Amino acid sequence: MLSATGPTPLVRNASALMLSTVASSLLGIGFWAVAARTYTTADVGVASAEVSAMVLLANISQLNLINIFPRFLQNAGSLTKRFVCTGYLAAGGLALLTSSLFVLCGLGKSYLPSTAQAGILFVAAVVCWTIFTIQDAALTGLRGTMWIPVENISFSLVKIALLPVFVGAMAWSGIFAAWMLPVVLASIPVNYFLFKRLIPRHLVGSGGRHQLPVRRELGIFVAGEYVGSLAQNAGSLILPLLVVARLGPTVNAYFYTSWIVATSFDLLLNNIATSMIVEGSAEPSELRAHTIRAVRLGIIVVLPCIIISIIGAPFFLGLLGPQYAANGTTLFRLVAIAMPFRAVVILFMSYARLVRRIRRVVVVQLANAALLLGLSLALLDPVGISGVGYAYLAAQLILAAAVLPSVLRQFARASTRAPQVAGTSLS
Protein backbone atom coordinates (compact mmCIF):
# COMPACT_ATOMS: atom_id res chain seq x y z
CA MET A 1 0.00 0.00 0.00
CA LEU A 2 2.89 2.35 0.58
CA SER A 3 3.55 2.34 -3.12
CA ALA A 4 0.73 4.82 -3.40
CA THR A 5 3.03 7.44 -1.97
CA GLY A 6 5.94 6.52 -4.21
CA PRO A 7 9.34 5.04 -3.34
CA THR A 8 10.70 8.35 -2.07
CA PRO A 9 13.25 9.06 0.68
CA LEU A 10 10.43 10.55 2.78
CA VAL A 11 8.41 7.34 2.66
CA ARG A 12 11.41 5.09 3.23
CA ASN A 13 12.75 7.14 6.12
CA ALA A 14 9.36 7.63 7.80
CA SER A 15 8.61 3.91 7.44
CA ALA A 16 11.95 3.03 9.06
CA LEU A 17 11.25 5.41 11.95
CA MET A 18 7.74 4.03 12.45
CA LEU A 19 9.05 0.45 12.36
CA SER A 20 11.59 1.39 15.02
CA THR A 21 8.90 3.06 17.17
CA VAL A 22 6.48 0.13 17.02
CA ALA A 23 9.14 -2.55 17.53
CA SER A 24 10.77 -0.64 20.41
CA SER A 25 7.41 -0.15 22.12
CA LEU A 26 6.46 -3.83 21.87
CA LEU A 27 9.89 -5.07 22.91
CA GLY A 28 9.89 -2.52 25.74
CA ILE A 29 6.71 -4.09 27.09
CA GLY A 30 8.38 -7.49 26.66
CA PHE A 31 11.42 -6.33 28.65
CA TRP A 32 9.33 -5.41 31.68
CA ALA A 33 7.22 -8.55 31.33
CA VAL A 34 10.36 -10.73 31.44
CA ALA A 35 11.75 -8.65 34.30
CA ALA A 36 8.51 -9.12 36.26
CA ARG A 37 8.78 -12.90 35.86
CA THR A 38 12.52 -13.06 36.58
CA TYR A 39 12.96 -10.57 39.45
CA THR A 40 10.92 -9.75 42.53
CA THR A 41 8.23 -7.09 42.42
CA ALA A 42 10.35 -4.87 44.68
CA ASP A 43 13.34 -5.21 42.34
CA VAL A 44 11.20 -4.25 39.33
CA GLY A 45 9.74 -1.28 41.19
CA VAL A 46 13.14 0.11 42.17
CA ALA A 47 14.69 -0.52 38.74
CA SER A 48 11.77 1.07 36.90
CA ALA A 49 12.15 4.17 39.09
CA GLU A 50 15.87 4.37 38.27
CA VAL A 51 15.23 3.94 34.54
CA SER A 52 12.47 6.58 34.66
CA ALA A 53 14.77 9.04 36.42
CA MET A 54 17.52 8.39 33.89
CA VAL A 55 15.18 8.94 30.93
CA LEU A 56 13.74 12.10 32.49
CA LEU A 57 17.18 13.63 33.08
CA ALA A 58 18.26 12.69 29.55
CA ASN A 59 15.12 14.32 28.11
CA ILE A 60 15.89 17.49 30.02
CA SER A 61 19.50 17.44 28.83
CA GLN A 62 19.25 16.60 25.13
CA LEU A 63 18.29 20.21 24.22
CA ASN A 64 15.61 18.89 21.84
CA LEU A 65 18.32 17.95 19.36
CA ILE A 66 15.91 15.24 18.23
CA ASN A 67 14.25 18.10 16.32
CA ILE A 68 17.32 20.29 15.74
CA PHE A 69 19.39 17.69 13.89
CA PRO A 70 16.65 16.68 11.42
CA ARG A 71 15.92 20.34 10.68
CA PHE A 72 19.48 21.58 10.08
CA LEU A 73 21.84 18.71 9.22
CA GLN A 74 20.79 18.71 5.56
CA ASN A 75 21.84 22.38 5.44
CA ALA A 76 25.00 21.99 7.55
CA GLY A 77 27.20 21.00 4.60
CA SER A 78 30.86 21.70 5.38
CA LEU A 79 30.00 22.29 9.06
CA THR A 80 28.21 18.98 9.56
CA LYS A 81 30.86 17.31 11.72
CA ARG A 82 31.31 20.41 13.84
CA PHE A 83 27.54 20.79 14.20
CA VAL A 84 27.07 17.20 15.39
CA CYS A 85 30.08 17.32 17.74
CA THR A 86 28.89 20.59 19.26
CA GLY A 87 25.47 19.06 19.86
CA TYR A 88 26.99 15.98 21.45
CA LEU A 89 29.22 18.05 23.74
CA ALA A 90 26.45 20.46 24.77
CA ALA A 91 23.91 17.71 25.49
CA GLY A 92 26.47 15.44 27.14
CA GLY A 93 27.76 18.27 29.30
CA LEU A 94 24.25 19.23 30.40
CA ALA A 95 23.48 15.57 31.14
CA LEU A 96 26.62 15.39 33.28
CA LEU A 97 25.58 18.52 35.18
CA THR A 98 21.91 17.64 35.75
CA SER A 99 22.57 14.02 36.76
CA SER A 100 25.38 15.04 39.11
CA LEU A 101 23.13 17.56 40.82
CA PHE A 102 20.39 14.94 41.01
CA VAL A 103 22.70 12.49 42.80
CA LEU A 104 24.41 15.06 45.05
CA CYS A 105 21.05 16.49 46.18
CA GLY A 106 19.84 13.02 47.10
CA LEU A 107 16.76 13.22 44.89
CA GLY A 108 16.95 9.53 44.02
CA LYS A 109 17.78 8.26 47.49
CA SER A 110 14.68 6.02 47.62
CA TYR A 111 15.94 3.87 44.74
CA LEU A 112 19.64 4.75 44.24
CA PRO A 113 22.26 3.21 46.60
CA SER A 114 24.08 5.79 48.68
CA THR A 115 27.54 4.65 47.56
CA ALA A 116 29.75 6.91 45.44
CA GLN A 117 30.19 4.13 42.89
CA ALA A 118 26.44 3.82 42.34
CA GLY A 119 26.16 7.58 41.91
CA ILE A 120 28.97 7.68 39.34
CA LEU A 121 27.43 4.80 37.38
CA PHE A 122 24.04 6.53 37.35
CA VAL A 123 25.60 9.78 36.06
CA ALA A 124 27.43 7.83 33.35
CA ALA A 125 24.17 6.11 32.42
CA VAL A 126 22.37 9.45 31.96
CA VAL A 127 25.16 10.76 29.71
CA CYS A 128 25.19 7.54 27.66
CA TRP A 129 21.39 7.53 27.28
CA THR A 130 21.45 11.18 26.17
CA ILE A 131 23.95 10.40 23.40
CA PHE A 132 22.04 7.23 22.51
CA THR A 133 18.91 9.34 22.01
CA ILE A 134 20.41 12.10 19.88
CA GLN A 135 22.52 9.80 17.71
CA ASP A 136 19.29 8.56 16.13
CA ALA A 137 18.37 12.17 15.38
CA ALA A 138 21.74 12.62 13.65
CA LEU A 139 21.13 9.49 11.59
CA THR A 140 17.70 10.82 10.67
CA GLY A 141 19.03 14.23 9.66
CA LEU A 142 21.61 12.59 7.39
CA ARG A 143 19.09 10.16 5.85
CA GLY A 144 20.55 7.16 7.63
CA THR A 145 17.22 6.09 9.10
CA MET A 146 17.33 2.57 7.67
CA TRP A 147 19.84 1.70 10.41
CA ILE A 148 17.67 3.03 13.26
CA PRO A 149 15.28 0.04 13.49
CA VAL A 150 18.28 -2.31 13.23
CA GLU A 151 19.95 -0.51 16.12
CA ASN A 152 16.89 -0.22 18.34
CA ILE A 153 15.55 -3.73 17.74
CA SER A 154 19.00 -5.19 18.44
CA PHE A 155 19.29 -3.07 21.58
CA SER A 156 15.86 -4.22 22.80
CA LEU A 157 16.52 -7.92 22.13
CA VAL A 158 19.93 -7.86 23.83
CA LYS A 159 18.64 -6.15 26.96
CA ILE A 160 15.88 -8.78 27.27
CA ALA A 161 18.42 -11.56 26.81
CA LEU A 162 20.64 -10.08 29.55
CA LEU A 163 17.90 -10.06 32.20
CA PRO A 164 18.32 -13.70 33.29
CA VAL A 165 22.11 -13.36 33.06
CA PHE A 166 22.24 -10.80 35.86
CA VAL A 167 19.52 -12.24 38.10
CA GLY A 168 20.69 -13.33 41.54
CA ALA A 169 24.15 -11.81 41.30
CA MET A 170 22.99 -8.19 41.00
CA ALA A 171 19.38 -8.16 42.34
CA TRP A 172 17.45 -5.09 41.17
CA SER A 173 20.57 -3.47 39.72
CA GLY A 174 20.69 -6.36 37.25
CA ILE A 175 17.64 -4.89 35.49
CA PHE A 176 19.34 -1.52 35.15
CA ALA A 177 22.58 -3.16 33.99
CA ALA A 178 20.66 -5.20 31.40
CA TRP A 179 19.15 -1.93 30.13
CA MET A 180 22.39 0.07 29.96
CA LEU A 181 25.03 -2.38 28.72
CA PRO A 182 23.41 -2.67 25.24
CA VAL A 183 23.29 1.15 25.07
CA VAL A 184 27.09 1.31 25.25
CA LEU A 185 27.51 -1.61 22.86
CA ALA A 186 25.13 -0.11 20.30
CA SER A 187 26.53 3.42 20.46
CA ILE A 188 30.03 2.41 19.35
CA PRO A 189 29.19 1.02 15.86
CA VAL A 190 26.44 3.58 15.28
CA ASN A 191 28.76 6.53 15.89
CA TYR A 192 31.53 4.90 13.89
CA PHE A 193 29.14 4.63 10.95
CA LEU A 194 27.92 8.19 11.55
CA PHE A 195 31.35 9.84 11.66
CA LYS A 196 33.20 7.59 9.19
CA ARG A 197 30.51 7.10 6.55
CA LEU A 198 27.48 9.38 6.74
CA ILE A 199 29.16 12.67 7.67
CA PRO A 200 32.03 12.35 5.13
CA ARG A 201 29.50 11.45 2.43
CA HIS A 202 27.44 14.50 3.32
CA LEU A 203 30.53 16.72 3.28
CA VAL A 204 31.40 15.56 -0.24
CA GLY A 205 27.83 16.14 -1.41
CA SER A 206 27.80 19.68 -0.02
CA GLY A 207 30.69 20.80 -2.19
CA GLY A 208 32.32 22.60 0.75
CA ARG A 209 29.32 24.92 1.31
CA HIS A 210 26.66 25.22 4.00
CA GLN A 211 23.34 26.98 4.48
CA LEU A 212 23.10 27.24 8.25
CA PRO A 213 21.67 30.38 9.84
CA VAL A 214 23.95 32.74 11.72
CA ARG A 215 24.91 31.74 15.25
CA ARG A 216 22.48 34.12 16.98
CA GLU A 217 19.50 32.92 14.96
CA LEU A 218 20.47 29.29 15.47
CA GLY A 219 20.82 29.92 19.20
CA ILE A 220 17.33 31.42 19.36
CA PHE A 221 15.95 28.41 17.49
CA VAL A 222 17.64 25.93 19.85
CA ALA A 223 16.48 27.87 22.93
CA GLY A 224 12.92 27.96 21.61
CA GLU A 225 12.93 24.24 20.88
CA TYR A 226 14.23 23.57 24.37
CA VAL A 227 11.54 25.66 26.06
CA GLY A 228 8.88 23.98 23.94
CA SER A 229 10.16 20.51 24.78
CA LEU A 230 10.13 21.34 28.50
CA ALA A 231 6.48 22.40 28.20
CA GLN A 232 5.61 19.23 26.34
CA ASN A 233 7.41 17.01 28.84
CA ALA A 234 5.85 18.87 31.75
CA GLY A 235 2.37 18.11 30.45
CA SER A 236 3.01 14.38 30.15
CA LEU A 237 4.88 14.14 33.46
CA ILE A 238 2.44 16.15 35.58
CA LEU A 239 -0.68 14.25 34.45
CA PRO A 240 0.12 11.04 36.40
CA LEU A 241 0.82 13.16 39.48
CA LEU A 242 -2.59 14.82 39.14
CA VAL A 243 -4.30 11.47 38.80
CA VAL A 244 -2.51 10.05 41.87
CA ALA A 245 -3.34 13.13 43.93
CA ARG A 246 -7.02 13.19 42.95
CA LEU A 247 -7.90 9.52 42.41
CA GLY A 248 -5.18 7.43 44.08
CA PRO A 249 -2.42 5.07 42.92
CA THR A 250 -4.69 2.21 41.83
CA VAL A 251 -6.61 4.39 39.40
CA ASN A 252 -3.32 5.85 38.21
CA ALA A 253 -2.21 2.35 37.18
CA TYR A 254 -5.26 2.13 34.90
CA PHE A 255 -4.62 5.65 33.63
CA TYR A 256 -0.89 5.32 32.97
CA THR A 257 -1.05 2.13 30.92
CA SER A 258 -3.91 3.41 28.74
CA TRP A 259 -2.30 6.82 28.32
CA ILE A 260 1.13 5.51 27.32
CA VAL A 261 -0.27 3.07 24.76
CA ALA A 262 -2.77 5.53 23.26
CA THR A 263 -0.32 8.42 22.92
CA SER A 264 2.13 6.18 21.04
CA PHE A 265 0.19 7.29 17.95
CA ASP A 266 1.68 10.72 18.54
CA LEU A 267 5.14 9.17 18.06
CA LEU A 268 4.10 7.71 14.71
CA LEU A 269 2.80 11.08 13.51
CA ASN A 270 6.04 12.73 14.63
CA ASN A 271 8.06 10.09 12.75
CA ILE A 272 6.32 11.14 9.53
CA ALA A 273 6.71 14.84 10.35
CA THR A 274 10.42 14.43 11.09
CA SER A 275 11.00 12.76 7.73
CA MET A 276 9.08 15.59 6.02
CA ILE A 277 11.26 18.18 7.77
CA VAL A 278 14.46 16.43 6.64
CA GLU A 279 13.30 16.29 3.02
CA GLY A 280 11.87 19.82 3.16
CA SER A 281 15.21 21.10 4.40
CA ALA A 282 17.10 19.26 1.65
CA GLU A 283 14.66 20.15 -1.16
CA PRO A 284 12.64 23.22 -0.13
CA SER A 285 11.26 23.67 -3.63
CA GLU A 286 9.55 20.27 -3.31
CA LEU A 287 7.85 21.00 0.01
CA ARG A 288 4.35 20.76 -1.45
CA ALA A 289 5.06 17.27 -2.81
CA HIS A 290 6.66 16.23 0.48
CA THR A 291 3.59 17.43 2.38
CA ILE A 292 1.27 15.42 0.14
CA ARG A 293 3.38 12.30 0.61
CA ALA A 294 3.46 12.80 4.39
CA VAL A 295 -0.33 13.22 4.58
CA ARG A 296 -0.90 10.16 2.39
CA LEU A 297 1.47 8.11 4.50
CA GLY A 298 -0.38 9.15 7.65
CA ILE A 299 -3.70 8.13 6.11
CA ILE A 300 -2.35 4.79 4.85
CA VAL A 301 -0.46 3.75 7.99
CA VAL A 302 -1.66 5.66 11.05
CA LEU A 303 -5.38 6.04 10.32
CA PRO A 304 -6.09 2.28 10.13
CA CYS A 305 -4.17 1.79 13.39
CA ILE A 306 -6.37 4.42 15.04
CA ILE A 307 -9.58 2.81 13.78
CA ILE A 308 -8.48 -0.66 14.89
CA SER A 309 -7.50 0.70 18.29
CA ILE A 310 -10.84 2.45 18.80
CA ILE A 311 -12.73 -0.74 18.01
CA GLY A 312 -10.36 -3.09 19.82
CA ALA A 313 -9.56 -0.94 22.87
CA PRO A 314 -11.39 -3.20 25.37
CA PHE A 315 -9.55 -6.26 24.02
CA PHE A 316 -6.09 -4.67 24.06
CA LEU A 317 -6.50 -3.29 27.57
CA GLY A 318 -8.19 -6.52 28.68
CA LEU A 319 -4.90 -8.32 28.09
CA LEU A 320 -3.64 -6.46 31.17
CA GLY A 321 -6.72 -7.41 33.19
CA PRO A 322 -10.47 -6.76 33.17
CA GLN A 323 -10.15 -3.73 35.45
CA TYR A 324 -7.78 -2.05 32.98
CA ALA A 325 -10.32 -2.46 30.21
CA ALA A 326 -13.21 -1.32 32.39
CA ASN A 327 -11.44 1.84 33.55
CA GLY A 328 -9.24 2.77 30.60
CA THR A 329 -11.24 2.06 27.43
CA THR A 330 -12.92 5.46 27.19
CA LEU A 331 -9.64 7.30 27.78
CA PHE A 332 -7.91 5.15 25.16
CA ARG A 333 -10.62 5.80 22.57
CA LEU A 334 -10.76 9.55 23.18
CA VAL A 335 -7.00 9.93 22.70
CA ALA A 336 -7.18 7.88 19.49
CA ILE A 337 -10.09 9.98 18.17
CA ALA A 338 -8.02 13.14 18.78
CA MET A 339 -5.16 12.01 16.55
CA PRO A 340 -6.43 13.51 13.24
CA PHE A 341 -6.62 16.90 14.98
CA ARG A 342 -3.20 16.28 16.51
CA ALA A 343 -1.87 15.60 13.00
CA VAL A 344 -2.94 19.11 11.92
CA VAL A 345 -1.09 20.61 14.90
CA ILE A 346 2.05 18.59 14.14
CA LEU A 347 1.93 19.67 10.49
CA PHE A 348 1.69 23.31 11.61
CA MET A 349 4.76 22.90 13.83
CA SER A 350 6.64 21.19 10.99
CA TYR A 351 6.01 24.15 8.68
CA ALA A 352 7.05 26.54 11.46
CA ARG A 353 10.32 24.68 11.96
CA LEU A 354 11.05 24.70 8.25
CA VAL A 355 10.64 28.48 8.00
CA ARG A 356 12.39 28.92 11.36
CA ARG A 357 9.42 30.54 13.12
CA ILE A 358 10.23 28.82 16.39
CA ARG A 359 8.01 31.15 18.45
CA ARG A 360 4.99 29.54 16.79
CA VAL A 361 6.16 26.11 17.95
CA VAL A 362 6.72 27.31 21.50
CA VAL A 363 3.31 29.02 21.66
CA VAL A 364 1.53 25.89 20.45
CA GLN A 365 3.38 23.62 22.89
CA LEU A 366 2.74 25.96 25.82
CA ALA A 367 -0.93 26.26 24.85
CA ASN A 368 -1.21 22.49 24.53
CA ALA A 369 0.26 21.93 28.00
CA ALA A 370 -1.95 24.63 29.55
CA LEU A 371 -5.14 23.34 27.92
CA LEU A 372 -4.41 19.70 28.71
CA LEU A 373 -3.50 20.29 32.34
CA GLY A 374 -6.20 22.89 33.00
CA LEU A 375 -9.04 20.87 31.47
CA SER A 376 -7.82 17.64 33.08
CA LEU A 377 -7.76 19.33 36.47
CA ALA A 378 -11.37 20.46 35.96
CA LEU A 379 -12.63 17.10 34.68
CA LEU A 380 -10.81 14.53 36.82
CA ASP A 381 -13.16 14.71 39.82
CA PRO A 382 -16.51 14.60 37.97
CA VAL A 383 -15.49 12.24 35.12
CA GLY A 384 -12.49 10.25 36.39
CA ILE A 385 -9.55 9.35 34.18
CA SER A 386 -11.77 9.64 31.12
CA GLY A 387 -11.63 13.37 31.85
CA VAL A 388 -8.02 13.40 30.68
CA GLY A 389 -9.19 11.90 27.40
CA TYR A 390 -11.84 14.59 26.97
CA ALA A 391 -9.23 17.22 27.88
CA TYR A 392 -6.78 15.86 25.29
CA LEU A 393 -9.46 15.72 22.59
CA ALA A 394 -10.63 19.26 23.37
CA ALA A 395 -7.06 20.63 23.43
CA GLN A 396 -6.21 19.14 20.02
CA LEU A 397 -9.51 20.27 18.53
CA ILE A 398 -9.02 23.85 19.75
CA LEU A 399 -5.41 24.00 18.58
CA ALA A 400 -6.20 22.40 15.21
CA ALA A 401 -8.97 24.92 14.58
CA ALA A 402 -6.61 27.76 15.49
CA VAL A 403 -3.73 26.68 13.25
CA LEU A 404 -5.62 25.17 10.29
CA PRO A 405 -5.87 28.48 8.34
CA SER A 406 -2.09 28.91 8.63
CA VAL A 407 -1.49 25.29 7.54
CA LEU A 408 -3.65 25.80 4.44
CA ARG A 409 -1.83 29.04 3.58
CA GLN A 410 1.56 27.41 4.03
CA PHE A 411 0.54 24.51 1.82
CA ALA A 412 -0.76 26.86 -0.88
CA ARG A 413 2.52 28.78 -0.87
CA ALA A 414 4.75 25.69 -0.59
CA SER A 415 5.23 25.33 -4.35
CA THR A 416 6.10 28.99 -4.89
CA ARG A 417 8.01 30.07 -1.77
CA ALA A 418 10.85 27.95 -0.41
CA PRO A 419 11.60 27.87 3.33
CA GLN A 420 14.43 30.10 4.53
CA VAL A 421 17.69 28.20 4.34
CA ALA A 422 20.33 30.78 3.51
CA GLY A 423 22.84 31.72 6.14
CA THR A 424 26.43 32.55 6.93
CA SER A 425 29.20 30.82 8.77
CA LEU A 426 28.88 29.97 12.44
CA SER A 427 32.50 30.79 13.00
Secondary structure, DSSP 4 states (H G I P E B T S, - for coil): -GGGG-S-HHHHHHHHHHHHHHHHHHHHHHHHHHHHHHS-HHHHHHHHHHHHHHHHHHHHHSTTHHHHHHHHHHHHGGGHHHHHHHHHHHHHHHHHHHHHHHHHTTTTTTTS-SSHHHHHHHHHHHHHHHHHHHHHHHHHHTT-TTHHHHHHHHHHHHHHHHHHHHTTTSTTHHHHHHHHHHHHHHHHHHHHHIIIIIHHHHHHHHTT---PPPHHHHHHHHHHHHHHHHHHHHHHHHHHHHHHHHH-HHHHHHHHHHHHHHTHHHHHHHHHHHHHHHHHHH-GGGHHHHHHHHHHHIIIIIHHHHHHHHHHHHHHHHTT-HHHHHHHHHHHHHHHHTHHHHHHHHHHHHHHHHTT-HHHHHHHHHHHHHHHHHHHHHHHHHHTTHHHHHHHHHHHHHHHHHHHHHHHHHHHHTTTSPPP-------
